Amino acid sequence: MTEEIKSLEGLEAVAEGTGAPAAEETISREPVRDELGRSYATGKRKDAVARVWIKPGSGKVQVNGKTMDKYFARPVLQMILRQPFSVAGVEDEFDVMATVTGGGLSGQAGAVKHGISKALQLYDPALRPALKAAGFLTRDSRVVERKKFGRRKARRSFQFSKR
């Protein structure tokens, strides 16, 4: 980190470049795995929360005890779940076991995607730059706006009647 400068001489030395350079620390990340060789992460989106475990395998994805095809029937939602693997370049190399609660199917798919991304970067820190550049490690903070009183919805007013 940076050192605190308490005198004018120290400040001048730093300004001229002759002072002690700030210590540059590179964060070396270690893989985080449990005794079974799995990585765990929690993903969130809207009101949905997903607990995700990944381990090396054949690419099988299980959500709440069902296969991905059964739980997320829409192809768009299945594509959302596959995105972290394709960006990291590790398709069909990891098995995923996820439990999801809350929200609707779209939010749950986003939560599982977020959890898979976080678990992948914990399992192999070398995958972090690709996942971070794609924006998969950032929790999407957009949530539904609350309904205001005197209005029909959050922003929609009641129909105006002239007479």
N, C-alpha and C positions, 0 to 999 in steps of 0.2 A: 504494500500500500504506500501512500505518500507519507513522508515525514513532516512533522509540524515544524515550521520555521518560526523562531522566537526573537530574532534580531534582524536589524537592517543589513548587517554584513552578510548574514546567511541568505537573505532575500536577493541581495545584489549578486552573490555567487551563483545562485540558481539562475538568475536572469542572464548572466554572462555565459552560463553553461559550464562553469568550472566546479560547481558544487557537486555534492554526491547525487548521482542520478537516482531517480525513483526506482525502487526495486520492482522489476516487472515479473509478476508471477503468472506462470501459465498453469491453468487448472488441468491437472491430469486426472481424468475420470476413470474409476475402476468399475468393472462390471459388477452389478448387484444381482445375485442369484441366491435362491434358497437351497436347502440340502437336496432337493429333488431336481435341481438344475433349471428351475423356472424363474422368470422375472414377473413381478406383480406391479400393477399401476392402476390408479383410479382415473377414469375419464368422466368429464361432465359436459353437458350441453343442455341449455334451457332448464327444464326441471328433471332431466334424466341423469342418473348416476350409474356408471358402469364400473364393475370391478373386473379387471382383466389379468389373466395369467397366460404367459406364452412360454413355450418350450420347443426345442428342436423337434421336427416331425415332418409330416407329409403335406401340411397345408390344410388340415382339417380345422374348421371353425365351428365351435359349439356355443350357442347363446341360450341361456336359461334351460339347458338340457336338450335343446333341439338343434338340428343342423341349421346353418345359415340360410339355406334355401327354404326351409320350412318357416323359420321365425321372420326373416325379412323376405317376403315373397316378391316384392317389387325389384326389378333389376337395378334401378337407380340406387337403392339402399345397399344392395350387394356390392355395387361398384364403389360406393363410399367406404365400405369396410375393406376393400382390396387396395385402396389408394396408398396407405402407408407402406405396404409391401412392395408395390410397383415403384414408388419413389425411392425406397431404400435399395431396390434391386434384389430382394430376397423372396420372390414369389415361391410358394409351395415349399418353404424351408422350415416354417414354424407352425405348430399347432396352437390354437387359441381356445381358451375356455373363459367365457365371460358370463357374469350375472348382471342383469340390468333391471333397474326399478325406476318408476316415475316417468312422466312425460308421455309423449306419443312415439310412434315408430320412427319418425324422422329425427326427433331429438335423441332417441335411443341409439340410432345408427351413428349419429355424430358423437355421442358419448363413447361408444365402443371404438370408433376411429381414434378419438383422442387418447383413450386408454391404451390401444395397441401401439400408437406412436410413442407414448411415454415408456411403455414396457420394452419396446424395441431399442430405444436409446439407452435404457438401463441394462439390457442384456448385452448389447454391443455398442459402446460409446463412439465407435468409428462411424456409426450411422447417424449420429446427432446432427452434423452439418446439413445433410440432405433433408432430413425431416424438419429442421428449423427453417431452412430456406423456403420450404413449401408451406410453412405456417401451421404445421400439424401439431406442434408442441404448445401452441398458444390456445388457451381456453376461450371459446367464442362467448363473449360476455353479454351478447344480445338476449334479452328476455322480453316477455310480453309486457307491454305497458298496462298499468292498472286502469280500471274504469273510473272516470271522474263523475262526481255527482252533478246533476243538472244536464247530463249528456247521455246519449244513447249507448255509446261505446267509449273507448278511451278518448277519441277526438271527434267522432261523429256526433253532430247535434241532432235534436229531434226535428222533424219536418216542420218548416215554418208555415203557419196558416195566417193568411192576410185577413180573412173574415171568420 
